[in-house]
Amino acid sequence: MKKRWLSIMMAAAMAATMPAAVMAEEEGEAEATAVTTVGPEDGTHFEMWSFVDAHNEFYGKMVELWNEQNPDKQINVTFSTYPYGDMHNKLMMSLQAGSGAPDMCDVEIGQFPNYTGDDCPLYPLTDALAPYEADCVTSRLDVYSKGDGTRIGVPTHVGASVMYWNAELLESYGLDYKSVKTWDDYTALGEALKEASNGEVYLTSVDTGGVDWMWIAMAEYGEDWTGGPDGEPNVELDSVKKMMTMQKQWLDDGIAMISTDGHVDLEAGFKNVSEGKIASFPKAMWYMSRFMNYMPEMEGKYDITTIPVFEEGQKNSVGIGGTGTVITQQCEAPELAAEWLTWAKLSKEGESYIWSVLGFDVCNSALWFDEDFAFDESNPYNTFFRCKPYEVLQELANNDAIGTVYTTSVSPTLNDYMCTTTLNEVFEDGMDIDEALAEAQEYLEMELM
Amino acid sequence: MSKVKKLLFSQKVAPFVFVLPFVLSLLIFWAYPLISGVIMSFQDINFGNRTFVGLDHYQKLFKDKFFITAVLNSVEYMFLTLVLMIPIPLLLAVLMESRLTKAKGVWKVIMYIPALTSVVISGMLFRMMFSEADGSQMNQLLAFFNQAPIAWLKTKWTAWIALLLLCMWRWTGVNMLYFVSGLKAIDTSLYESADIDGATAWQKFRYVTLPLIKPTTIYVITISVYAGLAMFLESFMLWNGNSSPKNIGLTIVGYLYKRGIEKNDLGYACAVGMVLMVIALIINIVQLVATGTFKKEES
């Protein structure tokens, strides 16, 4: 009898712990990879999460500087860095559950639409941002706002898209990339490069796992497939069709290759860039940091210019990617947090760190024309490339050439469909462009019902 | 003190005390999530605000082609894993029990080690092995046979080779151990008497081993059906995220995760979960009835 009970007990205990064990093994605990605390212990305490270690390092520096300048408003912040997916999931779950959220948190722009709903418990930052609003690139503040215009996130950078050229490679074939103004010029350069290199070097690589090219096309024609904050999504746009048709032609003609693993911001992409398999590609300015971190051997070889246009006089850049930092309603001292956060990310002190260490194009556009700020020779980004990156930014600003494509509640679905299905169908399988886009549109409409 | 003791030693109460941990864990970790999952599948959930939407989620589900792709992928994957993961481990188990096999312990350990490695790491290794880059292991192998490199993870059948290999590499040892323990329970005198009757090795396998190992086989099939339908992590790791080209690697649980976690639509995700549960239940009940598990044991 005793034995039987014992065996039942054992069985019960095993059965009870089995799901837990399986869960623990399968999911893996979301452990922070780094936790640091900065500031005096008697200061107001905040918790802050990010998915990029470098961001937390930057915030830590800004806490120290703030405490030096504001002896009456000392703060003490604990920073935790989690992997990208884990952090966003944890934040979402803690906001859904109503407890356990950090006071401040980085949110990647692709995830941001999940937080722009009416009931989302984020602290409004409109007032705290007001002092910086006039100097900032407005579209960057808009992307981190609710439908009614309430600001809820502080931007990190503009992410203006520019053209990266392997100048050394192109010059070795005696080709001139600087005179490229339109996509027709660009295609002609591709033909010349194909001939000169015997098809060894591709002019560029076409993405099947990213929508940057489409964004550029939309910005050039002033279109937006999300329809903007109030409109209806529509992917069957002339700009998108033009870009896809042109890219497909490049692939057919052997001018371009398909980006290995989907886009150039991955290990395989870095390899194609650094080995000179492709000679140019358009990407946001933050891609400069990828050169610094993953392709240091490219120093002095690459040049940056503005992106070609379909027709003269069009805009030729768009803000791509980014991180908005939010303050949750679970924060007990949100005014102080907001004051520090906006200062840290948008004041000149903060922006100079963002530019010189993180290598981003800062949102405070007044600083783009500040010679000491923009062209400081001690900033490694100013010596790495064949031009000073902010010269390109100045050119964009002078021509008012940076367009806007919104990230709205439909964006995650839209991007997902494009990157998993449409772009693959068109570029890998050779499906008709109109047909593929009509299929995408149909899916989006079904989604929104 | 004495009262507590009395209570614990009471013949009537003691059983309940002993099963209490199990009952509690069942209620808290199984019944509650299940019931609340059913309720949530009829609701829209937005940061603590819940509104009932009736059957909306379910109506949308059956028009959602991503969902249909996910269901087909999961069922296909389950079926293929059954085809591969029952006969092969069974065969290996029989080999393992054969008198002719040397160093059995070593083989068992080697076969079992993959089950102990993390899917995160093995998925990453498989992703690199099957990368579309020229230098990946598989493409180098192709180059050795003078074949052009393939974008392995971009077309369905090549990607599924990777997916199924990952599954086999990982779980063959586990299933084999189940079968080994089943084989150990078979009385050796049966084989001896079969020998006396002049049975061949195949006849012994067909008429002695297979019928007697049936309970183990049923158990392995039941867990494999669920494991196949609930597959997520392998695909997530192989494609470095939840998005695969043309959704060739999207599974039901992957879609649930995409909806519930990535797109913050827990209500819809719960509806997806309910469909998964119903499919798994139907397949398993059919299978259990067909194999006679519910029949009274013949005495």
Interface residues (C-beta under 8 A of the other chain):
Chain A: W5 I8 M9 A12 A13 A15 A16 P19 A20 E25 E26 G28 G85 N89 M92 L95 Q96 G98 N114 G117 D118 D119 C120 P121 T208 G209 T260 D261 A268 K271 P412 T413 D416 C419 T420 T421 N424 E425 E428 Y443 M446 M449
Chain B: A14 P15 F18 V19 P21 F22 S25 L26 F29 W30 I45 N46 F47 G48 N49 K60 K63 D64 K65 F66 S118 V119 V120 S131 E132 A133 A151 K154 L233 G241 S243 S244 P245 K246 N247 K258 I261 E262 K263 N264 L266
